[in-house]
Amino acid sequence: EFDKIGRLFLEGGDLVIKIDGLPFYGVTARDIKRLLDGEVVDVRETGGHSPIGTARPSMSGKGINFRIGERFYTVPKRNFHAVIMGEVRKAAVFAANA
C-alpha cells in the first residue's frame, strides 16, 4: 500500500519533485527525455550539482520510480506523462508505507 507524500511538476522545463518536509529535488529537462526512453537518470537537490538519487521506469513499465537517499518513491507513468505533456500541472508522488 502506498501513501501520497508529495508532488512533482515542471518548472522551466525541468522536473521538480517535492517530498513533504524535505528539500526540492529535480531532474533536468535533458534527462526527462532519457527517462522516458527507459534510461536511469540522476536526481539532484535543487541548486545542487551532485546527484542525490536516481529515477528510472519501473520494471512493470507502469510507473516512474525515484530513489532519493535511502528512500523509494513512485509516480504512476500515466500521471507522470500527463505532467510532462502539459495536460496537468502536477502529479502525486507516493511512498510505500512500512
Secondary structure, 3 states (H helix, E strand, C coil): CEEEEEEEEEECCEEEEEECCCCEEEECHHHHHHHHCCCCEEEEECCCCCEEEEEEECCCCCEEEEEECCEEEEEEHHHHHHHHCCCCCEEEEEEECC
